[in-house]
Every structure is written in structure tokens, then in C-alpha cells.
Amino acid sequence: MRGAAAAPVGRTVAVRVGALTVGGGAPVSVQSMTKTDTRDVGATVRQLRALERAGCQIGRVAVPDRGALEAFARIRGKVSLPLVADIHFDHRLAIACIAAGADKVRINPGNIGGTARMQEVALRAQERGCAIRVGVNAGSLEREIAAKHGGATPAALVESAQRAVRDLEAVGFTAIVVSLKASSVPHTIAAYRLAARALRYPLHLGVTEAGFGLAGIVKSSVGMGTLLADGIGDTLRVSLTDSPLVEVRVGREILASLGLRREGVEIVSCPTCGRCGVDLRRTARAVARALADVAEPLTVAVMGCPVNGPGEAKAADVGLAGGRGKAVIFARGQVLKTVPESRMIAALTGAVREEAARRRRARGRG
Ligand code: SF4
């Protein structure tokens, strides 16, 4: 029973999803799911490409019926992003999506129709190098497991995942990723903590039905952030009643806040107070917008006054400390120059681009 063997928390095997590696110490990847009607191939392809440009690393598409299946085959030919087919109820759709080139299929052990069908999917996936996500959901748990545990408890979710993993392993299939979606943040955290001890496969993090707006972002950040800070989680999807581009942005910010995302600019900006000498709210937003295309991992401080400004600006890769109507620009801990407020955004973004270019050159020489 390899799937239930105890493993050090956070240690998972590596699973290939297209060109991407999930688990095994690979950087935590961000995924999202299209919200178009899958049968609308043009709209779905446009959304997947927009997701890829926004930093999404795995795209998932719902395949609820034969019409969506035909569309999935055409979509597959038009996008390079690793693609997951999301399947419920009908294992034949999963098999057909594997034949159409899916990099991973998501199946729900609670509704796919039992061991034999799951194993049939696994055998086809094995032939094609396709991964399988065992997506356990509190709302559709196997009846006998829920009855045994008195409901969809964290232990019940993990037992459902372990049973599915054993079924897959029984036919020699090990390209497995597991998710456990519970109804609340505390239950989700408890379920993943149990799973991290019980399973050696990569964990796909998610807080299901998180909602929208600030509440949805907070729930997702607290749920996933708590687990990631403990070293649990190999890939994540933020689920919001919003554009999938927002989901990707939030996912990337969660990783950046924990130092788990190693590309792009991280802005450190102060909350401002009565000492602030420049228009910092506008400045911080303008700087973030202007540097959205910078891929180098750089910390950029945008600070309002001489209290904490110089310290934070020196500690960052590049920084700005405001004063009365002027700002001091820092790079690599040294003062570069002092500029009037009207020129500070251009001076800071210019210094960031120079630093990014310097690092690229240094890597080229190395
Ligand atoms: Fe206030 Fe200065 Fe601190 Fe910003 S850096 S919060 S302006 S004291």
C-alpha cells in the first residue's frame, strides 16, 4: 500500500504534466480553469492564451459531454499550455480526452463509477503519459466512507483519496496528483495536513467555492498560505467567482508573499501615515503597473518618509524613500540619486530595469 506509506511532510514524488513537473521539489505551480463554454473553441482558446500570458502554468477545461469533448480535441491543438480535462460521472470522456492529448485528467472518485472504471482510465493514461488528479470533494464523497466517518470529515476525504490511489497503483499507475476540497478553510487545512502525512503524491491545493472579492481572496490566501508555509502543496488553484485571470494573479501573489515565486517584481510599500511626504498610493500602483513585464525576481521598496524608508529601500534590490516633494533612489543598498517627486516613478522604474539587465548580463557571463 505505497499510497498510504508515511512520508516526511512536504516530500512528494515528481509527476509530469506536459512539459511541467509537479511535486518532487519543483516550484509550486499556479493553475486555473476556463470559464467559457468549452464548446466555444475560439473563446476557450483565447482565455487559455490570456491565462498563459498572465503566468498560469496549467489550464483546466470542463468536459461535461460529447460536444465539449470534440471541442477539447480542437482546443488541444491550439494551445501549448499543459492542459487538464475536468471530468465527472463519465469515465469514457476521460479516456477520450486522454486520446485527444490531455496532459492530465481530473477525476472525482466519488462519482466516476468505481474501481474498474478508474483503472480503465489509468491504463489509457499510462499508455499516453497522461497524469491523473484524484479530486476528492466533500460534496460528492463515496457514501460508505461518509457514513463510516459520520460525514465528510478531513479523515473521510483522505480515506477516499487513499482508496483511489490504491486502485490506481494496483494497475501500476503512479502519475498521480491529489486534491481534497472541503467546505471550510479549517477543514481544508486539516484534510491536507493529514494527506501530507499519508500520501507521497503531489498535492493540488484549493479552497473550494471561496466566493468572490475580498472575502474570497482572504479565504484562499489563509487556507493555502497556511499549508504552503508548512511546506504542503505542489500546485494550486485559487477558485473565485471572478475572472480566471484574477485567480492566477491571486495565486501568484500568495506564492510571492511566501517567497515561493521566483520571478517578477515584488513591491514592498509602506501603508503611509501623517509623515508621508509624497503621493505614495499613486506611486506604488504606478510602479507595479510599469514593472509588470519584468521577469527578474527583484524586491522593490516604495516608502513614504525617512523613518523606515531608507532602511527598507536599502534592504530591497531597488528602492525609493520619499521626502518632502522629493525622493532618494537606492540600488543594491547604495544611494543612487535624489530626484524631485515629479520624476521619482521614472527614476525608480529606470533603476529597476537597469538592475534586471545587469543581472541578466551577469548570468550570461556565468
Ligand atoms: Fe509613515 Fe514613513 Fe512609515 Fe511610511 S515609512 S508608514 S510614511 S513612518
Boltz pocket constraint, residues with backbone or C-beta under 6 A from the ligand:
constraints:
  - pocket:
      binder: B
      contacts: [[A, 270], [A, 271], [A, 272], [A, 273], [A, 274], [A, 275], [A, 276], [A, 277], [A, 303], [A, 304], [A, 305], [A, 306], [A, 307], [A, 308], [A, 309]]
      max_distance: 6.0
